[in-house]
Amino acid sequence: MCGIVGVAGRDAAKKVIDSLKILEYRGYDSAGIAVMLNGRMEVRKAAGTIENLISRYPEVLEMGGELGIGHTRWATHGRVSDSNAHPILDCSGRIAVVHNGTIDNYMEIREKLSIKHEFRTETDTEVIAHLIEEMLSSGMGRLEAFISAVSELRGEYAVACMFEGVNELYLARNKIPLVIGVGEGENYCASDVIALLGLTNKFIYVDDGEFARVSSRSVDVWRLEGEKLVPVEKRINLVDWSPSMASKGKYEHFMLKEIFEQEDVVRRILAESRRYIEGTISMLNDTMRRGGRILFLAAGTSYHASMVGKYLLNSLLEYPSEVSIASEFTRWNLGSLDGDDLVIAVSQSGETADVLMAVKSARKKGARILSFVNVPGSTLSRESDGVFFFSAGPEIGVAATKTYVAELVSFLMTFTELGKRIGARVDHVTEVLPRLPSLVASCLESSNRIARDLSEAIKRENSIFFMGRGINYPTALEGALKMKEISYIHAEGFPAGEYKHGPLALISEGTYSIVIGSNDPEIRDLLLSNVNELRARGSRVISVETGDHLPSDIRIKVAEDGIPEEFLPVVFVIPLQLLAYYTAVALGRNPDKPRNLAKSVTVK
């Protein structure tokens, strides 16, 4: 995970720090910066957040500098400590390296180098700095030494390096995101475009196996072909996100801001994302005509959205589909894929390591890739045959909220449009779809206060259980995930029909059970039986529904009674997001920075 920033230009230190603050969702175990000041390299680093770094070394905001690199860490190798914070230095202190990823052969390299080099950290990253130092000592130039050192690495990495006395950044990428920002009289690098939105909207996406040298005046990119270094012509991409999208505005936390942005996100998808419809439904329709398999591929929250996507495909288009967790995909699903099949890869960042690995495996079997992704220029979008950008804008909070709703609405819009064209029965959805932004706004208004009040009771619990049926089984899973990842309260989601097959043993007097309702009469009758079983055992039942249908102790009513079942995952998840948020805040947790987690899981 981790975050990398580099600046080649004026006032480098402050720009690195400001960009790192935006990028901190990628990790906040420790932070550090290396800056070139009149040809000398100054390094400051500390365990903890970036604010902790600034508090300990307030001069970092005033250092200026003509070149700088910075890092915010999510620990993989080595404990969280000042010494393991990046930048990592060589023996001489004249080479500084920041790194995102994991080096698989670092122990082998470390053993070889330890005869001549002193290792001062527990990180895998340190071998990079010493390898470069070793190459320089053999007579190589800086670029040759950097490329030769990186070429010895096995694993996944984005690396940025600087040499004392030289105002140039040296970059390399393999399976870990890295972008170059192009400015006026200065240039930049980062793990994510979001970090650089306050500096530029022009970006070059570094691809796997590429190396770059960045100065204030130039950007050069190469790749190795055999032993020959070959220049690569790169296109400059414009990103239309604004810097204000990466600020909290009037909200205390990014998560709350992003929950309340969902009305605008839904409206923007319905208005602007239609440009991606034609290519998307063409790929779907072609697959269905061939009788090919459709397989959703995702991780985390996007996996829950994909489960809803499966229900929508089956109910609206009467076409079967499958859903696979990306990390398990190659083990169980790969064998039967062929050229008639379509993989729908779903990802907020487009950089999730497990998703990318599975997509590459599916492509080798001949399957086509259709991605639903939020970030333009992301690796997943470039690895796909077709892309639906769902335009949620930057999401900084680690717990996905608006991108989950964006994925659901993108599926609704796409499958409904295809249904219209093939004569499927989708009128009940097309009639309501234009009103979805106002329905979301109504949910936010009606559930905000009750979620905040309810959090005061929920915060005292050790375990909370969520259950749903049909299209809202994934909603139960998502509600539980949000609660556990930011409040640290144990929470589990179950299919309501499975409660009697084990989970009911966990229900005791006073246990909170959150039941996700339904507007399908058959499902509602089944839920009614489940609720009665829970209450008979002393559970306090919270129902989320559109009317007064379930005998609950606390009822959260949202949207309009009787709206089609296909819309319920969108409106029912909102109070669950708010409940998780307010519970975390009531417990004194920072919902934007849950412990041990980071936004983009870019390592396997």
N, C-alpha and C positions, 0 to 999 in steps of 0.2 A: 504494500500500500504506500505509505510515505509520500512526501511531496517534494519536488525539486523546483527551484527558481534560479535563474541566472540573468544578470543585467550587464550589458556592455555599453556603458554610456554614463552620463552625468548623474551625480548624486546616487550612486549605485546602492549604497547601504540602505537608505530609506526605501527605495523602490523594491529592493529585495524583501525587506521586512513587511511592507504593506502588502505585497503580493503573497507572502507566506501566510499572513493572517487570513486571507481569503481561501488559501489552499489547505488550511489546517484541518479540514474535515477528512483529509487523507491520513491523518495520524497526529497525535499530540502527546506522545511519550517524552519527546525531547525536541529541541530545536537549536539551530546554529547558523552562523554566517561567516564567510570569509570575504574580505574586502581588500582591494588593491589601493593603497594610499601612497602616492608618490613613489611607486615602484616597490613598496614593501607590502607584504601580505599580513593582514591582521585578522585573527580568528577569535570569535566569541561563541560559546555554546554552553547549554545548560539542560539538565533534565527538567521535564515539565513542559508547560505550554509556552507559546511565543511570548505571552505577557510575562511569564516568569523570566525568560531570557532578557526582556527589556528592563524588568525590575532590577535584575542583577547587574546588567550592563546598560544603563540608560544612554551611554554615549553612542550606542549603535544607531540611534536615530539621527545623530549629528555628524557621523563620521564622513559623510560624503563618499568620495572614492570614484574611480573611473571604471571599476570592474568588480563584480561581486557574485557569489553563489550562496544559496541558502537551502535549508532542508528542514522539514518537519517529519519526525520519525514515528513509525509504527513498528515496534521492535519485533524482529524475527530471529536474529542471531545476537545473543548477548543481552544481559539484563538492561533495564532502564537506568542509565547513569550519565553523569557528565562526560566521562571518558568515552562512552559508546555513542554519544551524540555526534552527528555529522556537522560540519565537514570533518573528514578523516585525513590525516596528514601522513606523509612519508617520513623517513628518518630525519631528513634535513629540515623539515618544516617548510619546504619551498614548493611542495605540490599538495594541493587540496582537492579532495574528491567528495562528491555527494552522489548517492546511489539509491535507486528504488529497485527492489527485486531481490532475488536470492541467487547466490553463486554456488552451484552444486559441487564444484571441485575445489572449493576454497581451502579445505584441510590439506589436500594434496599440494596445492601451491604454497600454502603457509609453511608446511614442513620443508619444502625445497628452499624457500627464501629465508627461513629463520636462521640459517647458518651465517648469513651476512647482514640481516636486517632485524631491528628490534621492533617487536609487535607490542603495542601499548593498549589495544582494545580487544574485546571479545567478538567483534563483528566480522562477518565475511567480507565486508567492504574494504577492510584494510589491505587485503592482498592486492587490490587494484592499485592503490597508491604506491606500494612497494614494487609491484611489477613495473609500473611506469618509471620509477626511480632506477630500477635495475636496467631497463632498456636504455635510458639516457646515459647511464654510466658506461654502456658498451659502445657509445659513440653515435647513437641515433639522434636525429632531430626530434623536436617535440611532437609533431604530427605522427611521424613514423613510430615513435616510442609509445604514444597513446594507442594507436591502432594495433600495434604488435601486442601490447599488454592486454587490451580488450579481446583480441582474437584468441587468447589462451583461456578465456573464461567459458565455462559451460553453465548454462542456466538462463535466467530471465533478468534483464537489467535495462534500466535507463541510467546513464552515467553522464555527469557534467564535471569537468576538471578545469582547474586553472593553475598556472605556473607563476611563481613570484617574478615580478619584473616584466611580465608580458600581458598586454591588455587583450587577451583572446580567450574565449571559452572553447573547450573541446568536448564534443558530445558523441554519444553512441547509444543505439537502441537495439534491443532484441526482446520482443514480446511484451514490452512494458511501454505505456504511452509517453510520448515526448513531442512537444511542439516548439517551433521557433516563431517568435513574434518579430515582426518587421516594423520598425519605427522610423522616425525622422531624426537622423544623426545618431541613432542608437538602436540596438537590437537586443532580443531577449530570448530566454528559453524557459519552459515550465512543463510540469506534468499534465497541465490542463489549461485550456484557453481561458477558463474563468479567472485564473490567477492574474492574467495580463490585461483584462478588459479595461482597466483604468489607464493603460499605457498604449494600447493599439487594438485595432480590429482586423489586422492583417496577419495571417498565419500560414506557416509552412508545416505540413505534417511529416515528421520523420518516420520512415518506414523501417521495418525489421532489417537488420544487417547494414544499415547506413551509418556513416560517420559524418560529423559536421564540425566546421570551425567558424565561430561567430565573433566578429569584432563590431565596434560601433559603426563601421563603414561598410562591412561586407558580410555575406553569408555564403559559405561554400559547403557543398554536400558531395560525398563520394560513397561508393561501395566497392568492395573487393570482388574482383572476378579472377579467381585463381590467386595469383600473387600480385596482380596488377590493380592499382587504385584507379578507378574510373569515375570521372565527374558525373553527377546526376543533375539534370535539369528539373527544378521543382517549381510547381505552380503556387502562386500566392492566393490564398483563399480568404474571402471577406466573411466575417461572422457578424451577424446583425444583432447580437445581444448587447445591451447597454450596461455600463458600469453600475447603474442603480439597481440592476437585477441581482447583483451580488452584495447588496447592502441590506441590513435588517430594517431600515426605515424606522417606523414608529413602534415596531414590535420588540419585545424583550429578547426573543429568540428567533432564529431563522425558521425553526419548525413551525411555530405559530404563524409566522408570516406566510409560509408556504401552504399551510392548511387554508388560510383565508384567501390565497391567490387562486384557489381551485375554480371559483366561478369564472374568473377571467381566462384561466387555462382552458376550460371547457368551451367557452365562447370562441377562443382563438382557434382551437382545433376544428370546430365546426365551420369556421369562416375561412381559415388559411390553409389547413392541411389537405383540403380537397385536391390540391395540385398533385398529391401523391396517390390519389385514388385509382387513376386509370392503370398505372403500371402495377399496382398492388392487386387489383381485382383481376387483371389479365393473367397474372401468375397463378392466382387461386383458381380461376375458371379453367385455365389450361390443365392444371393438375387434376381437377375434378373430372374433366372430360376424359382424361386418360385413365381415371380410376386409381390414381396414385395416392400414396399415403400423405397425410398432412400431420406433421409432428412439431409441436411447440417445444422450444428449448429455452430454458431460463434458469435463474437462481434467485433465491431470497424472495423479496416482494414481487419481483417480476414473474416468479414461478406461480405465485398465487393469482396474479393477473392472467397468466396463461391458462390456469385451470378454468377461470371464467370464460376465456376465449374459447376453450374447448366446448363448454356448455352452449355458448352462443352459436358456434358453428353447427353443433348438433341440432339445436332447437330452431334456428332461423333458416338454415340451409339444408338440414337433414343429411349432413355429411359427417361421417365419423372422423375423429381426429384423436391424437394422443398427446400427452404431455410428459416431458422428461426433465428431471433435474439435471442440469448440465454436467455436474461432477460425476454423475452415474451413467451418462449417456453412452460413452464408448464401450462400457462394460456390458450393457444389456440391449441396446437398441440398434447398434451400428450394423450388425450382420445382414439384415434384410433390406437395407436401403438401396435404391438404385436411381437411375436417371428420370424415372417417372414421378419421384417423390419430391415433396416440398418441405423444407425445414423452416419454420417461423421462429427466428431467434429474437428474443425480447430482452432488452437491456436499457436501463437508464443511461449509463455512462458510455456503453459501447466498448468498454475496456475490460470487462470481467474476464479473468483468465480462464475459468472453467468453460464459459460460453464460447470464447474464441477457440479454445482447443477442440471443443466438440464440433464447432462449425467447420473447422479445417478437416476434421475426420470425416464429416458428412460429405463435404465437397469431394474428397478423394473417392467416395463411393458413387459419385455422379449426381447426388441430390442437388437441387437448386436451393439457394438461400434467400429468404425474404426476411429482412430485419425490421423490427419496430424499435426505434432508438431515439433518444432525446438529443444527443450531442452531434452536431454537424461535424463531419471530418473525422469522426471516431474510427478506430480500427475496425469495428464490426461493420460500420456502414461501407467501408472500403473493401471488406471481404465478401460483400453480399451482391447478389444478382439484382435485387430490387430493395428499395428502402422506403419506409414510411417514417418520416420525422414527425414526432408528435408534439413538438414545439411547446414544451412546458416551460422553457427557459431554465436558467441555472438553478439547480437544487443543491443547497449548501448543507442543510441539516442531514445528518447521517441517516436517520430514519426516513425512508422514502414515503412521501405523502402525495404531493401533487403529481408526481410522475406515475404513481399507481393509478390514480384516477384518470390521468391522461392515457395510459395504456388501455384501460377499460373503454373509454370513450372512443379511442381510435379503432378498437375492435368493433364496437357497436356501429360506428359510422361505416366502416369498410364492409362488414358482413351484411349490413342492411342494404347498402348500395348494390352489392352483388346480388342479393336476394331479389331486389326490384328487377334487375336485368334478366334473371333466369326464371322469373315468374313464381318465386317463393312467397309464402304468406308473411309479409313483413309490414303490412299497413299499420298494425297496432304500434309498431316501433317508429315508423316514419312520422306518424301523427304527433308523437310526444317528443321526438328527438330535438326539434327546434326550441322546445321549452326547457331543455335540460339545464342550461345555465341558471335560469331563475329557480329551478328546483334545488340546485346546489346552493344557491344563495339562501333560500328558505331554510335548508338543513343547517347551514352554518349559524343562522340567526336563532333557530329554535333549539338547537342542541348545545350551544356554547355555555349558557348559564348552568344548565342541569349537569353537564359534564364536569364543570368546575366545582359545583357543590358536591357532586357524588364522589369526586376524587378525595375529599376529606375522609370519607368512610373507607374507600378502597385502599388508601395508603397504609391502613393498619393490617391488611391481609397478607398472608404468606403464600396463598395460592388462589388463582381465579380461573374459572373454566368458561370457555366459549363454545357454543354449539350452533350449528346451522344445518340445513338440508338443501340438496339440489344446488342451484347456482350460488347459494349463500353459504355452503360449506367452506369455499375459499375465503369468504368474508370472515368467518370464525377464525380461520388460520391467520389471516392478516391482522385481525384485532388482537389476537393473542401475541403475535410477533411484536406488534407495536408496544404492547404493555410490557413484555419481558425485556425488550432491548433497551428501553430508556428509563423504566422505573426500577428494573431488576427484581420485580415481583415475579415469582413463578407463574406462568400462564400457559394454558394449553388449549388448543382448538381441536374439536372433534366433530365428525359427522353425528348428528343427533341420534340416528338409528344405531350407532355403535356404543352408546353410553352403557347399555345393559350388558355389553360384552367386555366389561372390565372397568372403564372409567367411573362408573357409578359407585364403585367401592371407595372412591376418594371423597365422595360427598358426605359431609357431616353437618351437624347443626350449625347454622350460620354461614356456611360456605356460599360465596357469591358465584352464581352461574349466570352468564350473559347469553341470552337466547336471541338469535337472529331470526326475525319473523319472515313471513311469506304472504304473498297475495294469491297464491295458488290454493284453492280450497282443499285439495287432497293433501298437499304438504302441510297446510295449516292444521288440519285435523291430526296429523301425525305429531306435529310439534306440540299440540295441546296435550297429547298423551305424555310426551316427554316432560313437559313442564309440571304436570301433575305428579309424576314420579319424583321429580326433583324436590318439589315442595313437600311431598309426603315424608321426605327424609331430612327436612329442616333447612333446605337450601334457600337462600334469599335470591330470588330470580329477578334479574333486570332484563326486560325485553326491549328490543329495538324493532319498531314496526311502524307501519303507516296509519294504523287505526287502533281500536281497543279490542284486540282479538285474543290475546293470551292472558291468562290470569297471573299477572306478575306483581311483585312487591313494588317495583319501580318501573315505570314505562317511559321510554324515550321515543316520542312520536316525531317522525320526520316526513317531509314531502307530502304527497297527496294520497289518501287512501284509494287503493285500487289501481295505482299505476302499474304498467306491465312488469312482470317478473324480471325481464332483462335489464331494467334500470335499477333494480334494488341494490346490486353490489356497489354502484356509484354513490347512492344516497345513504346507504346504511354504514359504509365505512367511515363517514365523516364524524359521527359522534364517537366512534371507537378511537379514531385518531386524537380527537380532543380529550377524551377520557385518559388516554395514555399520557398525553402531554401534561395535563393538569396534575395527574398523579405524580409524575416525575418531579414537577416543580414543587408540589406539596411536600415531597420527600427530600427536597434540597438537591436533587440531581440536575445536571446540565443536559437537557434533552438533545442539544446540538452535538454533544461530545460524549456519547455513552462509552463506558469503560470497555477497553479491549476491542472496540470496533472502529472501523473506518468506512468511509463512503464507498470507495471503489476498491473491490477486492481484486487486485491485479497480480497477486501471487497465488499459486495453486495450494 
